[in-house]
């Protein structure tokens, strides 16, 4: 306050080199999981590369690498099998050689919708044969009747197959029937053909003496 000045002796400090820092990775988790692909994301406190090792066991066997130095990481995995559990771990390495590796974790890919394909109805005199395929093994059952309220159903065929064929017999000749096929897979997912129609053939012409 009186204008006197005092100073310290000379001192020094040194700024820290980035290689002296500790590389941390956190928030490691799937950002997206589909039926045939996934995106694994995480954060790092320093700009670093991105590597994901993955496979059906914790020995992995597959990997995806991105050499860009970023702090927000997202790596896409493709060509995965649906409804399958995968192990994965992530690794980041900074420009100065710092490395951080996550613990092992898992995710399970989704299951695509069950679909009925290649639907057709073969006509007989007193019967209809209903054929269809599905994109994965499932059981077989057909509803049928003279209108789209059906009213009758074939016995369940519990065998899980992709090629289905169900015979509806004891029908009237020259009659139009509404038909709807159903399949349910081993995971309880169901698919329906929607309402279809088929007509039985007229009775065969007989000649009498």
Protein Blocks (a to p, Z undefined) as FASTA:
>chain_A
ZZpacdddddddddddfklpccddehiacfbdcfkbccdddddfbdcdddddddfbfnno
pacddfbdcfbdcdddehiaehiacddddddddfkopacddddddddddddddddehiac
dddfkbccdddddfbdcdddddddfbfnnopacdddfbdcfbdcdddehiaehiacdddd
ddddfkopacdebjaddddddddddddZZ
